[in-house]
């Protein structure tokens, strides 16, 4: 991941995710709405958002009183998030290089969210990272991943053709059939919903 690119993108990121008619953000809003339907709000709800960006994805939870901890490697993205959620705990950390940050060691969360972040990790690192996240879940907690993701390789190839020159060959877009067995072997129960030709939501329960 190139921090400088994301720092420059921070100013216009919220406008980028509004472009729901094309790759890579087709289905972004549907994915976020699905997450809102999954999350069971309660007093003192604790959410860890890894790759929080400008905070747009968890803003509604913050406004309803959830305790938000957000992690991102871009200081400019975090500045945007602080402006929206001044009481949230926001931590600069590159999860692809070092995780967890010291600030959350020993903590537990009700939900761990990754929004358009997991595709930066190769498949074997995805599984390893998600297994590590189990240590940060409260009993009954869930990991919810919204990303450019596909049920199988046929769906991915179809999306690649539709995306054309916008497709990034340097990313590792999750293909659920490729990682499902390893995750289930680690004790996860999986639910995947495709929300557009290129976006999906993967829910992991222990």
N, C-alpha and C positions, 0 to 999 in steps of 0.2 A: 504494500500500500504506500502511496506517495502522499505524505502529509501536506506538502506544499499545494498539491492539486486540490485537496479537500479544504485547506485554508482559503484558497481562492474561490472555491465553490460555495462556501458558507453563505456569502451575501445573497446568492440567487438560488440556494437549495430549495427553499419552500416553493418557489415558482416552478422549479424543475419537477417536483412531485405532482404538480397539478396537470402535467401533460399525460393524461391517462389514455391517449389514443395511440401511443407508440411505445416501443421498447426503449428503456428498461422499466418504465413506471406504469405500463398498462396493468391495471388491476391493483395498484397501490392502495387506493382508497377502499376498495372492497376488502383487501387484506386487513386494513386497519379496523374496519367495521366488524369484521369477523373476530378479531382479537377482542374488541370491546364486548362482544357477545359472549366470549369464552370467559373473560375475567369476571369473577364474582366479587363485586365491591363489598367491603366491610370496613368497619372502623379499624384503623391502624394497619391497613393493608400495606405490605412492603413489596415494592417492585424494583428489580434490578434490570436496567436497560443497557445492554452492551452494544455499543455503536449508536449512542443516543442521538448523534447529530445535533440538529437545532432544537430537538425536544418536541417536535410537532407530534410524533407518534404517541407520546404519553401525556401530552398536555391535558387532555380531558380527564385522565385519572388523577393528575395533580390537582386539578380544579375541584374534583370531588373529594379530596382529602387524603389520597394515597400518599405514602411516604416513598418518594422517588430517589433512587440512587442511579446516577447515570455515568457511563464510562465512554470516553471517546479519545482518540489520539490527536484530534484537531482542536487546538485552542480556540480558533475562530468559530468553529461549530459550537463549542462549549459556551463561548461568550453569547451567542444567539440564544442558547438554551437558558442561560442565567437570566437573560432579559425577560423571558417568558415565565420562568419558574424560580424566583429568587430564593425560595426556601428549600429547593431540592439540593441534594448533595451531589455535586458533579466532580468527577475525578478524571484527570488526564492520564490515560493509559492505553497502550497499544496491545490489545488482547492477543494479537497474532505473534507477539514477541515475548511478552511477559504477563502471566496471569496466575494468581489474582494480584491486584494492587494491595498494598499493605492495609489500606483503609477498610477493606471488607473481610479481611481474614477473620474467621470465626463467626461470621454473621450468617443468618438464614433469611431467605426471602420466600414470599408466597408465590410469586411469579418471576421468572427470568425471561426477558424478551430480547430477541435479536432481530432487528429489522434491517434487511438488506446489508448484512454484515458477514454472515457465515460463508458466503461465496468467495471470500478472500482466502479461505483455508483449503488445501487439498483434502481429498476424502478421508485419508487416514488421520489427518489432523482434526478434521471435523468430529469424528467419532471420539477421539481422545479428548478433545476439548469439551464436548457435551457430557462425557462421562465425568470429567472433572467438575462440571457445574452441579452434578447431583449433590455434592458436598455442601452446596449453598442453598438447598431447597428445604423449606419446612416440610413436615409430614403432610402429604397430600398436595404438595406444591407441583407446579408444572413449568416446563420450558416451552415457550411458544416462539416459533421462527417464521417470520414473513420474509420471503426472498424471491429472487428469480430462481425458480425451482420447478422440477418436473417429476412426474410419477415414474417415467421410464425414458430410455434413450430415443425411442421413436418420437415422443412428445418434444424432447429437446431438439431433435433434428428439424422437426417441423417449425419450431420457434426460431431456430437459427436461420432458416430460410426466410421466414417472415421479417426478422429483424434486419437482415441484409448487412450493410456496412456498419450498423450500430452495434453489432455483436462484438463482444470483447473476448478474443481468444486467450487472453491472459488470466481470465477469471475461472473459478472452479464452481460453476453453478450446480447446486445440489440435485442429484438424481436419486430419488428415494429408493428405487429398487437396488441401487448400488450400496447403500449404507444401512438399509433396514435390518438385515440379518445381524450385522455387528451390533447395532443399537439394541435389538431385542435380546441378543445374547448377554448384554450388560444389564438387562432387567427393565428396559423401557417398553412401554406400550405406545404404539404410534398411531396417529390419525393424520392423514394428509388430505387437504382440499385444494384443488386447482381453482384459482379465482379468475384467471385470464390465460391467454395463450403463453404467457411467460412468467406469471407469478403464482405462488402457492403458499399455503400456511401449513406448517408441520407442528403438531402438538405432541409433546412427549410427557408421559406420566410414568411414575415409578411403580 
